[in-house]
Every structure is written in structure tokens, then in C-alpha cells.
Amino acid sequence: FLPTMPEDAFAIAKTSVADAVIWYQCPNGHRFAIGDCGKPWVQARCNECGAMIGGSNHKLVAGNQVAGASSGQAEVGHLLPAADARLQLGRPETERSLGVIETALLRLMLHATLLLAEPLQVRILLQHLPSSADTDAREVSAWLWDQLSADHELLQRGLGFSADDTLLVTARAMAQIVRVKTMAQVGARSYAWCTKEGRAIWEVAFCSDVLQPAMRDAEASNLDIWRREALDKQA
């Protein structure tokens, strides 16, 4: 499990649609719903993989089947869609108890960390990457850079700051990790990422120890100081 990744989308979707909907899955296991009587009457393409879905005269096309029950377990790995899809959602991104700014900032840190790793090793974590990236390290890196850029833009929207001031806040949050050694503290508290519950607890602790102090410092007066410090380091 990775921080800020969404929970089981199928379980969430089932609770938000009408009871009359029947869920099916395409040949590649991607789920889709049919309303009204719940029986297939038209054909379409799967949004995830492009496979033929639906059917005609209440008969499913080959390879489609009724979806099984959700296991209740969250999917593992990186589950976010492509960066441009995230930016076009038209609504702020939040997860669990995390706010808009906390979600964007933590995702920015996550993607920055993944960029430092070997691309083809990171590939196994990325669920929605094109199959052409399986052996193309440059495509993996480009995809992560796009995610990082989306994180920065979403964080900037949430803060209402300029692009430069948003980077200053990010740098301040990263410096806070070094100051409080939160990662070691989290490990000592046994907040494991191997369960949904442990990941949620870790996210709260990380925000409390790192992100929220950095945000409290991000007042106009402090931003002026940070700008001067950044200019001094460039001189």
C-alpha cells in the first residue's frame, strides 16, 4: 500500500449507485455497470483497456461476465490515473482524513521519491501505466514527472499561492522531515503500510508531524523570509 492511494473503488462505487444496477467485468477484469433492468442491450468499449463490453438482446459479448464480490481489500501499488485525467476532474483531490493540501503535498513527495528509484523497478507499482512502458525506463520517468507536475498544480490551487511560493512550501515540508525524523518515529510506532488501517494511521501521523507544521509556517510574513533566504542561496 502507498500513501494517499484510493481504497477499493468497486466497493465505493457499489454503495453510491442504485440497487437495480448489475455489475459486470470485461475480459481483462475491469468492472462496469448496467442500469435499468441490469441486462446488456448495447455494446461499448471498456474505459480502461478498450475491450468490447455489454451485449445485445440480454446476452453478454464473449469474455464478459458478472462481476464477483469485492474482497474488501484495498488494491496495492500506485492507483492514480494519468496526470491529465487528475487535472480535469473538476474537483479537489482528497483521501480519507487528508485535506486537499495534505493530499497534494504528500502525493508530490511520493512521486518525487519514486523518481529517485530505478524506473523499471518502480514500474511494478504503477497500475495504470501503458503496457509499452514495461521495458521503457524513459516512459516510466516521463509518466512520474507528469504526476509530479500535476501534484504541484493541485497544491498551488489549494494554497492559492504562486508557483514559486508553492515550491517554497514544499521545500519547507521536506526540511521538516529532517528536523523531526518522522520516518524513524513512524517506524518506532509500528504504523505499517501493509494494512489499510496502518496506512491511514501513518498518513495522519505524517501530516501531524510534518505537513501541518510546515503549513502553519506558510504565512505571508514567513514566505517573505523564505523568499529572501532562497535568493541569498542563489547569490
N, C-alpha and C positions, 0 to 999 in steps of 0.2 A: 504494500500500500504506500502511496506517495501523498504528502500533504496537499490539501485543497482539492484533491480529486473528488468528483461526484460519487454519490452512492449508487446502488443498483438502480439504473434508470428504468428498467422494466417494472420493478416493484413500485416505484414512484408513479410511473405512468398509469398503472392499473388502478391506483387509488384516485386518479384525477379525471377519469373518463366514465361514461355511462356504463351501467351494469350490462346493458344489452350488447356491448362491444365484445367481439370474439377475437382473440389474439392468435396469429399465425406466425410462422417463420419461413424465410426464404431458404433456398438450398444451402446457403452459407451461414445459416443460423441467425440472421438479423430479423428482428421481430417487427410485425406491422399489424394494424388493427382494421377490422371491417365492422362498420356500424349497421344501423337499421336491423335487418334480420340476422346479420352476422355471417351470411353466406356469400361466397365470392360471385360477383356478377360482371366485373370488368377486370382487365389486365393492366398492369403498370410496371414500372421499373423500381427496384429496391433503391432507396436513397443512399444506402451505404455502399453497395457493391455493383448495382446496375442489373442484377439478375431479374428475370421475369417473376412477378408476383401476382397474386389474385387468381382469377379464373373466369369462367363463364358458365351460365346455367347451373350455378351452385356447385361446380366442380373445380377443384384447385388445379392449377397448372402443375406439370410434373416437377417434383422436387420440393414443393411447398407442403407444409404440414401444420397441424395445430400446435401452437407453442406449449411447451411444458411449463410447469410451475416454476417460479423463481426460487432459487435456493435460499434467498435472503442474505447471501454473502455478497459483499461489495466486490466488483471486478478489481483486478490488480493492475499495476502499471500506470502509464500516462494515458488518461482517458479524455483529454480535452480535444475538441475538434480543431480544424485548421484555424490559423490566426485570423484570416479574413472573415471566417464564419463567426468567430467570437466578437469581432468588432461590429458586425452587422446585426447582432442580436437585438439591439434597441433597448436593452435593459441592463442595469448593473449586474455584475457577477458577484455572487455571494455563495458561501458554502457553510452549512451547519451553523455554528455560532459566530463565524467570522463575518465582519462587516465588509463593505465594498473596498475600502482602502487596505484593510488587512489581507483580504483575499488577493488583491492585485500585487501587493508588495511581497507577500510570501511566494506567490507564483513566479514573480520576477526573480527572486532569489533561487528558487528551484531550477528554473530554466538556465540561469547563469551557471549554477553548479553542474548541470548536465552538459553544458557546452565545454566544460573543462575536462570532461571524461572522454575516453576513446569512442568516437561516433558509432562504430559498428557494435560496440558492447552496449551502448545506450539504446541501440535500435530495438532490443528485445523488450524494452519498457514502453515503447511508443506504439499504442494500439491502432491509431488512425493514420499512420504514415502510408503513403503509396507503396505497393509491393516493389516498385522499381528501386526503392531506397534500401532494399535488403543488403545490397552489396556496394552501395554508393555512399561513401562517407561524406562527400560534399553535399549530397542531398539531405542527409540527416542533419548536418550542421546548419544548412540554409533553413530547414524547417524549424529548428530550435531558435535561430536568430529571429525568424518571423514571430515566433511565440513570445520571445523576449521583447520585441518591439511592440507587440500588442499589449503585453503587461504594462510597459511604460506608458502607453497611450491611455489605457484604462485607469492607471494610477493617477496620471495627470488630470483626467476628467474628474476623478473622485476628490482629489485635493483642491482642484481649481487653481493650481499653480502653473507657472511657465514650465517649459520642458527642462530648462536648466535647473530651476529650483526643485523640480521633481527628482532630478538626478542627485541633488544635494541631500534631499531627504533619504533617498535610497542608500547613499554612501554613509549617512549618519546611522541608519539602521544596521548596516553591515558592521560598522565600527562598534556598535553596541554589543554585537555577538562577542567580539574580542574582549570587551570590558567585563562583561558579566559571565563569560564562559558558559553560556546557557546550554550548549550542546552537552557538555560534561554533566551539568546539573540534571538535564533531562534523562541522560543515561543512568545517573545515580538513582533517580526516582523511578526507574523501570517503566517509563512511558513507551511501550513498544509499538512499533508501526505494524506488527504482524497481526493485529486485530483492528476492526473498525473502531472499537471503543478506545483502544490505546492511542490510535492516531488522533482521534478527536481530543483526547486529554492533552496530547503533545501539542496540538495546534493552539489550544487555549494557553498552555504554559509558555509557549514560544511567543505568542502575542503579548502576554502579560510581562514577560521578562525583556523582550527585545523591541517589538514593534510599537507597543503603546508608549514606552518611554521616549522613543525616537519621535513619535508623533507629537507628544506633549512639548518637545523641544522645538518643534517646527512652527513656532510663532513668528510673526513678522520681524520682531527685534532680533531673534536668533538667526533668521535667514540672512539678514544684513551682515551679521558677523561671519556666517558660513561663506557668504559670497566673497568677503574680503580675504578670508583665510585661503579660499581656492585661488584667488588672484595672486596672493603672496607666494603660493607654492609654484605657480606658473612662471613667476618672475625669475 
